[in-house]
Structures are given as structure tokens and as C-alpha cells.
Amino acid sequence: MNTQELATSLRQFTGTGNYYRVYPKLVITDGVRYLASTANCYWLITAIYSYLPRKAVIEEFVVATLSVSVTRADLVLDDGNGKVIAKQAIEYTDFPLPTIKIYCIHENEQWVLLLPSEY
């Protein structure tokens, strides 16, 4: 699947019918599961989850953005208003899209990762 086909496929996800448990306190939606499976990027789910607050939840909504360039990728988590929570430089990735946003919502003592179109 090429970049354009993946981007087009991701737009079909509006809402979710299922939640898939990845870690004890993390579930992902249909769209994020499709992205992780199709783009072979479960590593991205793990990277995002590693930066989400565990105990005293300061933020209940986090936006994770992966931006890919020719030489590297940058993962940035912010509060949705531009306040950066965490950054990670990734030296190499074969992630097929130039950028992706994943919303992270804390509810019921767990994090839910979803595509913006599923919000």
C-alpha cells in the first residue's frame, strides 16, 4: 500500500466499534489498530505510551505527532494547545506517511489512542 492509499484508508475511520487492549492501561481504536498493522508501526504506539503520565494525570488530553523527514523523525506530545509534554528524535523509521497525529485521552483509569477522525 502506498502513502496515498494509506492516507485515504485512514480517513474512513470515524468513531470506533471496538477497543483493543495493548497494555494494562492502554487501549487503541479500530483506526489506530489499522494504522499500526498496515504501517507496521506498533513501535509508535509503544513510544507514545511511554511518555503518557502514569499516576497523577496532569493532562487528560494529549496530541502525539510524528513528523518524518528524509534524515529522521520527531515524535512530539503536547497538550493540544502547543504546550510540549515530551519530544523524541527517532534516527530511522520506515513510517510511510510524512506526518500523523494520534489523540490520547485519559478516561476510566486508562489511556485511549485514537485517530483525529475518530474523536
The first five atom37 places (N, CA, C, CB, O) and aatype in JSON, in Angstrom:
{
  "aatype": [12, 2, 16, 5, 6, 10, 0, 16, 15, 10, 1, 5, 13, 16, 7, 16, 7, 2, 18, 18, 1, 19, 18, 14, 11, 10, 19, 9, 16, 3, 7, 19, 1, 18, 10, 0, 15, 16, 0, 2, 4, 18, 17, 10, 9, 16, 0, 9, 18, 15, 18, 10, 14, 1, 11, 0, 19, 9, 6, 6, 13, 19, 19, 0, 16, 10, 15, 19, 15, 19, 16, 1, 0, 3, 10, 19, 10, 3, 3, 7, 2, 7, 11, 19, 9, 0, 11, 5, 0, 9, 6, 18, 16, 3, 13, 14, 10, 14, 16, 9, 11, 9, 18, 4, 9, 8, 6, 2, 6, 5, 17, 19, 10, 10, 10, 14, 15, 6, 18],
  "atom_mask": [
    [1, 1, 1, 1, 1],
    [1, 1, 1, 1, 1],
    [1, 1, 1, 1, 1],
    [1, 1, 1, 1, 1],
    [1, 1, 1, 1, 1],
    [1, 1, 1, 1, 1],
    [1, 1, 1, 1, 1],
    [1, 1, 1, 1, 1],
    [1, 1, 1, 1, 1],
    [1, 1, 1, 1, 1],
    [1, 1, 1, 1, 1],
    [1, 1, 1, 1, 1],
    [1, 1, 1, 1, 1],
    [1, 1, 1, 1, 1],
    [1, 1, 1, 0, 1],
    [1, 1, 1, 1, 1],
    [1, 1, 1, 0, 1],
    [1, 1, 1, 1, 1],
    [1, 1, 1, 1, 1],
    [1, 1, 1, 1, 1],
    [1, 1, 1, 1, 1],
    [1, 1, 1, 1, 1],
    [1, 1, 1, 1, 1],
    [1, 1, 1, 1, 1],
    [1, 1, 1, 1, 1],
    [1, 1, 1, 1, 1],
    [1, 1, 1, 1, 1],
    [1, 1, 1, 1, 1],
    [1, 1, 1, 1, 1],
    [1, 1, 1, 1, 1],
    [1, 1, 1, 0, 1],
    [1, 1, 1, 1, 1],
    [1, 1, 1, 1, 1],
    [1, 1, 1, 1, 1],
    [1, 1, 1, 1, 1],
    [1, 1, 1, 1, 1],
    [1, 1, 1, 1, 1],
    [1, 1, 1, 1, 1],
    [1, 1, 1, 1, 1],
    [1, 1, 1, 1, 1],
    [1, 1, 1, 1, 1],
    [1, 1, 1, 1, 1],
    [1, 1, 1, 1, 1],
    [1, 1, 1, 1, 1],
    [1, 1, 1, 1, 1],
    [1, 1, 1, 1, 1],
    [1, 1, 1, 1, 1],
    [1, 1, 1, 1, 1],
    [1, 1, 1, 1, 1],
    [1, 1, 1, 1, 1],
    [1, 1, 1, 1, 1],
    [1, 1, 1, 1, 1],
    [1, 1, 1, 1, 1],
    [1, 1, 1, 1, 1],
    [1, 1, 1, 1, 1],
    [1, 1, 1, 1, 1],
    [1, 1, 1, 1, 1],
    [1, 1, 1, 1, 1],
    [1, 1, 1, 1, 1],
    [1, 1, 1, 1, 1],
    [1, 1, 1, 1, 1],
    [1, 1, 1, 1, 1],
    [1, 1, 1, 1, 1],
    [1, 1, 1, 1, 1],
    [1, 1, 1, 1, 1],
    [1, 1, 1, 1, 1],
    [1, 1, 1, 1, 1],
    [1, 1, 1, 1, 1],
    [1, 1, 1, 1, 1],
    [1, 1, 1, 1, 1],
    [1, 1, 1, 1, 1],
    [1, 1, 1, 1, 1],
    [1, 1, 1, 1, 1],
    [1, 1, 1, 1, 1],
    [1, 1, 1, 1, 1],
    [1, 1, 1, 1, 1],
    [1, 1, 1, 1, 1],
    [1, 1, 1, 1, 1],
    [1, 1, 1, 1, 1],
    [1, 1, 1, 0, 1],
    [1, 1, 1, 1, 1],
    [1, 1, 1, 0, 1],
    [1, 1, 1, 1, 1],
    [1, 1, 1, 1, 1],
    [1, 1, 1, 1, 1],
    [1, 1, 1, 1, 1],
    [1, 1, 1, 1, 1],
    [1, 1, 1, 1, 1],
    [1, 1, 1, 1, 1],
    [1, 1, 1, 1, 1],
    [1, 1, 1, 1, 1],
    [1, 1, 1, 1, 1],
    [1, 1, 1, 1, 1],
    [1, 1, 1, 1, 1],
    [1, 1, 1, 1, 1],
    [1, 1, 1, 1, 1],
    [1, 1, 1, 1, 1],
    [1, 1, 1, 1, 1],
    [1, 1, 1, 1, 1],
    [1, 1, 1, 1, 1],
    [1, 1, 1, 1, 1],
    [1, 1, 1, 1, 1],
    [1, 1, 1, 1, 1],
    [1, 1, 1, 1, 1],
    [1, 1, 1, 1, 1],
    [1, 1, 1, 1, 1],
    [1, 1, 1, 1, 1],
    [1, 1, 1, 1, 1],
    [1, 1, 1, 1, 1],
    [1, 1, 1, 1, 1],
    [1, 1, 1, 1, 1],
    [1, 1, 1, 1, 1],
    [1, 1, 1, 1, 1],
    [1, 1, 1, 1, 1],
    [1, 1, 1, 1, 1],
    [1, 1, 1, 1, 1],
    [1, 1, 1, 1, 1],
    [1, 1, 1, 1, 1],
    [1, 1, 1, 1, 1]
  ],
  "atom_positions": [
    [[0.85, -1.17, 0.0], [0.0, 0.0, 0.0], [0.89, 1.24, 0.0], [-0.97, 0.0, 1.22], [1.81, 1.35, 0.82]],
    [[0.63, 2.14, -0.91], [1.45, 3.35, -0.97], [0.94, 4.41, 0.02], [1.44, 3.92, -2.41], [-0.09, 4.23, 0.67]],
    [[1.68, 5.49, 0.1], [1.38, 6.55, 1.06], [-0.01, 7.12, 0.85], [2.42, 7.67, 0.95], [-0.76, 7.3, 1.81]],
    [[-0.37, 7.42, -0.38], [-1.68, 8.0, -0.67], [-2.81, 7.04, -0.31], [-1.78, 8.38, -2.14], [-3.83, 7.46, 0.24]],
    [[-2.64, 5.76, -0.62], [-3.67, 4.77, -0.29], [-3.86, 4.66, 1.22], [-3.3, 3.41, -0.88], [-4.99, 4.56, 1.7]],
    [[-2.76, 4.68, 1.97], [-2.85, 4.61, 3.43], [-3.56, 5.84, 3.98], [-1.45, 4.48, 4.05], [-4.46, 5.72, 4.81]],
    [[-3.17, 7.02, 3.52], [-3.81, 8.26, 3.98], [-5.32, 8.24, 3.68], [-3.15, 9.49, 3.32], [-6.12, 8.65, 4.52]],
    [[-5.68, 7.78, 2.5], [-7.09, 7.69, 2.12], [-7.82, 6.68, 3.0], [-7.23, 7.31, 0.64], [-8.94, 6.94, 3.44]],
    [[-7.21, 5.53, 3.24], [-7.82, 4.49, 4.08], [-8.06, 4.98, 5.5], [-6.94, 3.25, 4.09], [-9.07, 4.63, 6.11]],
    [[-7.14, 5.76, 6.03], [-7.28, 6.23, 7.41], [-8.47, 7.18, 7.58], [-6.01, 6.93, 7.85], [-9.04, 7.27, 8.66]],
    [[-8.84, 7.87, 6.51], [-9.96, 8.83, 6.6], [-11.31, 8.13, 6.77], [-10.0, 9.69, 5.34], [-12.28, 8.77, 7.17]],
    [[-11.38, 6.83, 6.49], [-12.64, 6.11, 6.63], [-13.03, 5.88, 8.09], [-12.56, 4.78, 5.92], [-14.18, 5.55, 8.38]],
    [[-12.08, 6.05, 9.01], [-12.36, 5.76, 10.41], [-12.96, 6.99, 11.09], [-11.07, 5.33, 11.14], [-12.3, 8.0, 11.31]],
    [[-14.26, 6.86, 11.43], [-14.97, 7.9, 12.16], [-15.67, 7.2, 13.32], [-16.0, 8.69, 11.23], [-16.57, 6.38, 13.11]],
    [[-15.26, 7.51, 14.52], [-15.74, 6.74, 15.66], [-15.08, 5.38, 15.65], [0.0, 0.0, 0.0], [-14.27, 5.09, 14.76]],
    [[-15.41, 4.55, 16.6], [-14.84, 3.21, 16.64], [-15.88, 2.23, 17.15], [-13.57, 3.17, 17.52], [-16.75, 2.59, 17.96]],
    [[-15.8, 1.02, 16.7], [-16.71, -0.03, 17.17], [-16.06, -0.9, 18.23], [0.0, 0.0, 0.0], [-16.75, -1.6, 18.98]],
    [[-14.73, -0.85, 18.29], [-14.0, -1.73, 19.2], [-12.82, -1.01, 19.83], [-13.52, -2.98, 18.46], [-12.29, -0.04, 19.29]],
    [[-12.44, -1.51, 20.98], [-11.21, -1.07, 21.64], [-10.35, -2.31, 21.83], [-11.51, -0.35, 23.01], [-10.84, -3.38, 22.19]],
    [[-9.05, -2.16, 21.58], [-8.13, -3.28, 21.66], [-7.09, -2.97, 22.74], [-7.45, -3.55, 20.28], [-6.4, -1.95, 22.67]],
    [[-6.99, -3.85, 23.71], [-6.05, -3.65, 24.8], [-4.64, -3.97, 24.31], [-6.42, -4.51, 26.02], [-4.38, -5.05, 23.79]],
    [[-3.74, -3.01, 24.5], [-2.35, -3.19, 24.11], [-1.48, -3.37, 25.36], [-1.85, -1.98, 23.28], [-0.58, -4.2, 25.39]],
    [[-1.78, -2.58, 26.38], [-1.11, -2.66, 27.68], [-2.2, -2.6, 28.74], [-0.04, -1.51, 27.89], [-3.34, -2.23, 28.43]],
    [[-1.89, -2.95, 29.99], [-2.95, -2.95, 31.01], [-3.73, -1.64, 31.12], [-2.35, -3.26, 32.35], [-4.91, -1.67, 31.45]],
    [[-3.1, -0.52, 30.85], [-3.8, 0.76, 30.96], [-3.8, 1.52, 29.63], [-3.15, 1.61, 32.04], [-3.78, 2.75, 29.61]],
    [[-3.82, 0.77, 28.52], [-3.85, 1.39, 27.2], [-4.7, 0.57, 26.25], [-2.42, 1.54, 26.64], [-4.52, -0.64, 26.11]],
    [[-5.65, 1.25, 25.6], [-6.42, 0.63, 24.53], [-6.3, 1.5, 23.29], [-7.92, 0.43, 24.94], [-6.06, 2.71, 23.38]],
    [[-6.48, 0.88, 22.13], [-6.45, 1.59, 20.87], [-7.75, 1.31, 20.12], [-5.21, 1.16, 20.01], [-8.41, 0.29, 20.35]],
    [[-8.1, 2.22, 19.25], [-9.34, 2.12, 18.47], [-9.1, 1.33, 17.18], [-9.89, 3.52, 18.14], [-7.98, 0.92, 16.87]],
    [[-10.19, 1.13, 16.44], [-10.1, 0.46, 15.14], [-9.1, 1.15, 14.22], [-11.48, 0.41, 14.48], [-8.28, 0.49, 13.57]],
    [[-9.16, 2.48, 14.16], [-8.29, 3.24, 13.26], [-6.82, 3.13, 13.63], [0.0, 0.0, 0.0], [-5.97, 2.94, 12.76]],
    [[-6.52, 3.24, 14.91], [-5.12, 3.14, 15.35], [-4.61, 1.71, 15.15], [-4.98, 3.56, 16.83], [-3.45, 1.51, 14.79]],
    [[-5.47, 0.74, 15.37], [-5.07, -0.66, 15.13], [-4.78, -0.88, 13.64], [-6.18, -1.64, 15.62], [-3.81, -1.54, 13.28]],
    [[-5.63, -0.32, 12.79], [-5.41, -0.43, 11.35], [-4.09, 0.22, 10.97], [-6.58, 0.23, 10.57], [-3.3, -0.37, 10.22]],
    [[-3.83, 1.42, 11.48], [-2.58, 2.11, 11.2], [-1.39, 1.27, 11.65], [-2.55, 3.47, 11.89], [-0.44, 1.08, 10.89]],
    [[-1.43, 0.78, 12.88], [-0.31, 0.01, 13.43], [-0.07, -1.27, 12.63], [-0.58, -0.34, 14.9], [1.08, -1.64, 12.39]],
    [[-1.14, -1.93, 12.22], [-1.0, -3.17, 11.45], [-0.54, -2.91, 10.02], [-2.32, -3.94, 11.43], [0.37, -3.57, 9.52]],
    [[-1.17, -1.95, 9.36], [-0.88, -1.67, 7.96], [0.5, -1.05, 7.77], [-1.94, -0.76, 7.38], [1.23, -1.42, 6.85]],
    [[0.85, -0.11, 8.64], [2.14, 0.57, 8.52], [3.23, -0.11, 9.35], [2.0, 2.02, 8.95], [4.36, 0.38, 9.42]],
    [[2.88, -1.24, 9.98], [3.83, -1.98, 10.81], [4.51, -1.04, 11.82], [4.9, -2.68, 9.92], [5.73, -0.98, 11.91]],
    [[3.67, -0.33, 12.58], [4.23, 0.68, 13.5], [3.7, 0.54, 14.92], [3.92, 2.07, 12.98], [3.34, 1.54, 15.55]],
    [[3.64, -0.68, 15.42], [3.29, -0.84, 16.83], [4.34, -0.17, 17.71], [3.15, -2.34, 17.19], [4.06, 0.17, 18.86]],
    [[5.54, 0.01, 17.19], [6.59, 0.72, 17.93], [6.15, 2.14, 18.25], [7.89, 0.74, 17.12], [6.53, 2.69, 19.29]],
    [[5.35, 2.75, 17.36], [4.87, 4.11, 17.6], [3.9, 4.13, 18.78], [4.19, 4.67, 16.33], [3.93, 5.06, 19.59]],
    [[3.04, 3.14, 18.88], [2.1, 3.04, 20.0], [2.88, 2.93, 21.31], [1.14, 1.82, 19.82], [2.55, 3.59, 22.29]],
    [[3.9, 2.09, 21.3], [4.74, 1.92, 22.49], [5.46, 3.21, 22.84], [5.76, 0.79, 22.27], [5.53, 3.59, 24.01]],
    [[6.0, 3.89, 21.84], [6.72, 5.15, 22.09], [5.78, 6.19, 22.7], [7.34, 5.69, 20.79], [6.13, 6.86, 23.67]],
    [[4.6, 6.33, 22.14], [3.63, 7.3, 22.67], [3.27, 6.95, 24.1], [2.35, 7.33, 21.8], [3.3, 7.8, 24.99]],
    [[2.94, 5.69, 24.33], [2.52, 5.25, 25.66], [3.62, 5.47, 26.7], [2.13, 3.78, 25.63], [3.32, 5.76, 27.86]],
    [[4.86, 5.35, 26.29], [5.96, 5.51, 27.25], [6.04, 6.92, 27.81], [7.27, 5.14, 26.58], [6.64, 7.13, 28.87]],
    [[5.46, 7.9, 27.12], [5.51, 9.29, 27.58], [4.22, 9.75, 28.26], [5.8, 10.19, 26.42], [4.19, 10.84, 28.84]],
    [[3.17, 8.97, 28.2], [1.92, 9.38, 28.82], [2.02, 9.28, 30.34], [0.74, 8.52, 28.3], [2.58, 8.31, 30.85]],
    [[1.49, 10.27, 31.06], [1.57, 10.25, 32.53], [0.93, 9.0, 33.1], [0.9, 11.5, 33.12], [-0.1, 8.54, 32.6]],
    [[1.54, 8.45, 34.16], [1.04, 7.21, 34.76], [0.17, 7.45, 36.0], [2.2, 6.32, 35.12], [-0.94, 6.93, 36.08]],
    [[0.66, 8.21, 36.93], [-0.03, 8.31, 38.23], [-0.91, 9.55, 38.3], [0.98, 8.33, 39.37], [-2.09, 9.48, 37.98]],
    [[-0.36, 10.65, 38.71], [-1.14, 11.88, 38.81], [-1.31, 12.44, 37.41], [-0.44, 12.92, 39.76], [-0.38, 13.03, 36.86]],
    [[-2.47, 12.27, 36.86], [-2.71, 12.7, 35.48], [-2.86, 14.22, 35.45], [-3.97, 12.02, 34.9], [-3.85, 14.77, 35.92]],
    [[-1.86, 14.85, 34.9], [-1.88, 16.31, 34.73], [-2.69, 16.65, 33.5], [-0.43, 16.89, 34.63], [-3.5, 17.58, 33.5]],
    [[-2.48, 15.89, 32.46], [-3.18, 16.11, 31.19], [-4.14, 14.95, 30.96], [-2.18, 16.25, 30.0], [-3.78, 13.78, 31.14]],
    [[-5.37, 15.26, 30.57], [-6.32, 14.21, 30.22], [-6.47, 14.09, 28.72], [-7.66, 14.48, 30.86], [-7.12, 13.17, 28.22]],
    [[-5.86, 15.03, 28.0], [-5.89, 15.01, 26.54], [-4.5, 15.35, 26.05], [-6.96, 16.0, 25.97], [-3.94, 16.39, 26.42]],
    [[-3.94, 14.49, 25.22], [-2.6, 14.68, 24.68], [-2.65, 14.43, 23.18], [-1.56, 13.73, 25.38], [-3.34, 13.52, 22.73]],
    [[-1.93, 15.23, 22.42], [-1.8, 15.02, 20.98], [-0.38, 14.56, 20.7], [-2.15, 16.33, 20.17], [0.58, 15.25, 21.03]],
    [[-0.26, 13.39, 20.09], [1.04, 12.86, 19.68], [1.17, 13.08, 18.19], [1.2, 11.34, 20.06], [0.3, 12.67, 17.41]],
    [[2.27, 13.72, 17.78], [2.5, 13.99, 16.36], [3.85, 13.41, 15.96], [2.45, 15.5, 16.06], [4.87, 13.73, 16.56]],
    [[3.83, 12.57, 14.95], [5.06, 12.04, 14.38], [5.27, 12.76, 13.05], [5.01, 10.48, 14.19], [4.4, 12.72, 12.18]],
    [[6.43, 13.4, 12.91], [6.79, 14.08, 11.66], [8.03, 13.41, 11.11], [7.04, 15.62, 11.88], [9.04, 13.29, 11.8]],
    [[7.96, 12.97, 9.86], [9.04, 12.22, 9.24], [9.69, 13.06, 8.15], [8.52, 10.88, 8.67], [9.0, 13.63, 7.31]],
    [[11.02, 13.13, 8.18], [11.77, 13.79, 7.12], [12.72, 12.76, 6.51], [12.55, 15.04, 7.65], [12.7, 11.59, 6.89]],
    [[13.54, 13.2, 5.59], [14.47, 12.29, 4.93], [15.51, 11.74, 5.91], [15.17, 13.01, 3.76], [15.9, 10.57, 5.82]],
    [[15.94, 12.56, 6.85], [17.04, 12.17, 7.73], [16.62, 11.64, 9.09], [17.94, 13.32, 7.93], [17.41, 10.98, 9.76]],
    [[15.38, 11.93, 9.52], [14.94, 11.48, 10.84], [13.46, 11.7, 11.02], [15.72, 12.2, 11.95], [12.77, 12.21, 10.13]],
    [[12.97, 11.32, 12.19], [11.59, 11.57, 12.55], [11.56, 12.18, 13.95], [10.74, 10.26, 12.5], [12.46, 11.95, 14.76]],
    [[10.54, 12.96, 14.22], [10.37, 13.56, 15.53], [8.98, 13.22, 16.05], [10.57, 15.1, 15.48], [7.98, 13.4, 15.36]],
    [[8.96, 12.72, 17.27], [7.7, 12.46, 17.96], [7.54, 13.54, 19.02], [7.68, 11.01, 18.6], [8.4, 13.71, 19.88]],
    [[6.43, 14.27, 18.96], [6.16, 15.34, 19.91], [4.8, 15.09, 20.54], [6.23, 16.75, 19.23], [3.81, 14.87, 19.83]],
    [[4.74, 15.14, 21.86], [3.48, 15.06, 22.58], [3.21, 16.42, 23.19], [3.5, 13.94, 23.67], [4.06, 16.99, 23.87]],
    [[2.0, 16.93, 22.94], [1.64, 18.22, 23.54], [0.23, 18.15, 24.11], [1.75, 19.36, 22.51], [-0.48, 17.15, 23.94]],
    [[-0.16, 19.22, 24.78], [-1.46, 19.25, 25.46], [-2.62, 19.64, 24.55], [-1.39, 20.21, 26.62], [-3.73, 19.87, 25.02]],
    [[-2.37, 19.73, 23.26], [-3.41, 20.13, 22.31], [-3.44, 21.63, 22.08], [0.0, 0.0, 0.0], [-4.09, 22.12, 21.16]],
    [[-2.72, 22.36, 22.93], [-2.63, 23.82, 22.8], [-1.2, 24.27, 22.55], [-3.17, 24.49, 24.04], [-0.89, 25.45, 22.69]],
    [[-0.34, 23.33, 22.18], [1.04, 23.68, 21.86], [2.03, 23.55, 23.0], [0.0, 0.0, 0.0], [3.23, 23.71, 22.78]],
    [[1.57, 23.27, 24.22], [2.49, 23.09, 25.35], [3.09, 21.68, 25.25], [1.75, 23.29, 26.73], [2.39, 20.68, 25.43]],
    [[4.39, 21.62, 24.96], [5.06, 20.34, 24.74], [5.24, 19.6, 26.05], [6.43, 20.56, 24.06], [5.7, 20.15, 27.05]],
    [[4.86, 18.34, 26.03], [4.99, 17.46, 27.19], [6.25, 16.61, 27.06], [3.74, 16.56, 27.34], [6.96, 16.39, 28.03]],
    [[6.51, 16.13, 25.84], [7.68, 15.28, 25.6], [8.06, 15.36, 24.12], [7.4, 13.81, 26.01], [7.22, 15.62, 23.26]],
    [[9.35, 15.11, 23.86], [9.88, 15.05, 22.49], [10.82, 13.87, 22.39], [10.6, 16.38, 22.09], [11.53, 13.54, 23.34]],
    [[10.83, 13.25, 21.24], [11.79, 12.18, 20.97], [12.24, 12.26, 19.52], [11.19, 10.79, 21.29], [11.41, 12.31, 18.61]],
    [[13.54, 12.28, 19.32], [14.1, 12.2, 17.97], [14.29, 10.72, 17.64], [15.46, 13.0, 17.84], [14.81, 9.96, 18.46]],
    [[13.88, 10.33, 16.47], [13.99, 8.94, 16.02], [14.93, 8.94, 14.82], [12.58, 8.32, 15.65], [14.65, 9.55, 13.79]],
    [[16.05, 8.25, 14.97], [17.09, 8.29, 13.94], [16.68, 7.63, 12.64], [18.33, 7.64, 14.45], [17.05, 8.09, 11.56]],
    [[15.91, 6.56, 12.73], [15.5, 5.88, 11.5], [14.09, 5.34, 11.66], [16.48, 4.73, 11.15], [13.73, 4.81, 12.71]],
    [[13.29, 5.49, 10.62], [11.98, 4.87, 10.56], [11.59, 4.68, 9.1], [10.92, 5.71, 11.32], [11.98, 5.45, 8.23]],
    [[10.82, 3.66, 8.86], [10.27, 3.46, 7.52], [8.78, 3.8, 7.51], [10.49, 1.99, 7.03], [8.03, 3.33, 6.66]],
    [[8.36, 4.61, 8.48], [6.96, 5.02, 8.55], [6.58, 5.67, 7.23], [6.71, 5.99, 9.75], [7.28, 6.57, 6.76]],
    [[5.48, 5.25, 6.61], [5.18, 5.67, 5.24], [4.6, 7.07, 5.06], [4.26, 4.72, 4.65], [4.64, 7.61, 3.95]],
    [[4.06, 7.67, 6.1], [3.43, 8.99, 5.95], [4.38, 10.09, 6.42], [2.12, 9.05, 6.75], [5.2, 9.85, 7.3]],
    [[4.28, 11.28, 5.86], [5.15, 12.38, 6.3], [4.8, 12.87, 7.7], [5.08, 13.54, 5.33], [5.65, 13.39, 8.42]],
    [[3.53, 12.7, 8.09], [3.11, 13.08, 9.44], [1.85, 12.33, 9.82], [2.88, 14.6, 9.53], [1.05, 11.94, 8.96]],
    [[1.68, 12.13, 11.11], [0.45, 11.52, 11.64], [0.21, 12.1, 13.02], [0.56, 9.95, 11.69], [1.14, 12.31, 13.8]],
    [[-1.05, 12.34, 13.31], [-1.46, 12.77, 14.65], [-2.29, 11.66, 15.27], [-2.26, 14.1, 14.61], [-3.13, 11.05, 14.61]],
    [[-2.05, 11.42, 16.53], [-2.84, 10.46, 17.3], [-3.28, 11.16, 18.58], [-2.03, 9.14, 17.6], [-2.45, 11.7, 19.32]],
    [[-4.57, 11.14, 18.84], [-5.09, 11.72, 20.07], [-5.02, 10.68, 21.18], [-6.55, 12.22, 19.87], [-5.23, 9.49, 20.96]],
    [[-4.71, 11.16, 22.37], [-4.61, 10.3, 23.55], [-5.54, 10.88, 24.61], [-3.12, 10.21, 24.07], [-5.37, 12.03, 25.03]],
    [[-6.5, 10.1, 25.04], [-7.48, 10.57, 26.02], [-7.42, 9.67, 27.24], [-8.91, 10.59, 25.42], [-7.46, 8.45, 27.13]],
    [[-7.34, 10.29, 28.4], [-7.33, 9.53, 29.65], [-8.75, 9.47, 30.18], [-6.36, 10.18, 30.71], [-9.37, 10.49, 30.48]],
    [[-9.26, 8.25, 30.29], [-10.6, 8.06, 30.85], [-10.68, 6.69, 31.49], [-11.7, 8.22, 29.75], [-10.07, 5.73, 31.03]],
    [[-11.44, 6.62, 32.57], [-11.63, 5.35, 33.29], [-10.32, 4.68, 33.66], [-12.46, 4.4, 32.45], [-10.16, 3.47, 33.5]],
    [[-9.37, 5.48, 34.14], [-8.08, 4.96, 34.62], [-7.23, 4.32, 33.53], [-8.33, 3.95, 35.7], [-6.34, 3.53, 33.83]],
    [[-7.5, 4.66, 32.28], [-6.69, 4.13, 31.19], [-6.57, 5.18, 30.09], [-7.3, 2.82, 30.63], [-7.31, 6.16, 30.07]],
    [[-5.64, 4.96, 29.19], [-5.46, 5.83, 28.02], [-6.1, 5.17, 26.81], [-3.95, 6.12, 27.76], [-6.02, 3.96, 26.63]],
    [[-6.72, 6.0, 25.99], [-7.3, 5.56, 24.72], [-6.57, 6.33, 23.62], [-8.87, 5.79, 24.66], [-6.54, 7.56, 23.65]],
    [[-6.0, 5.62, 22.66], [-5.37, 6.24, 21.5], [-6.32, 6.13, 20.32], [-4.0, 5.57, 21.17], [-6.84, 5.05, 20.02]],
    [[-6.54, 7.27, 19.63], [-7.46, 7.27, 18.51], [-6.99, 8.26, 17.45], [-8.88, 7.62, 18.98], [-6.23, 9.18, 17.73]],
    [[-7.45, 8.04, 16.24], [-7.17, 8.97, 15.15], [-8.04, 10.21, 15.35], [-7.43, 8.31, 13.76], [-9.13, 10.12, 15.92]],
    [[-7.58, 11.37, 14.88], [-8.41, 12.58, 15.0], [-9.81, 12.41, 14.39], [-7.7, 13.74, 14.33], [-10.77, 12.97, 14.91]],
    [[-9.92, 11.66, 13.31], [-11.24, 11.44, 12.69], [-12.15, 10.58, 13.54], [-11.07, 10.81, 11.32], [-13.36, 10.54, 13.31]],
    [[-11.59, 9.88, 14.53], [-12.4, 9.05, 15.42], [-12.84, 9.8, 16.67], [-11.62, 7.8, 15.82], [-13.61, 9.27, 17.48]],
    [[-12.36, 11.02, 16.84], [-12.65, 11.8, 18.04], [-14.09, 12.25, 18.06], [-11.73, 13.0, 18.13], [-14.52, 12.92, 19.0]]
  ]
}
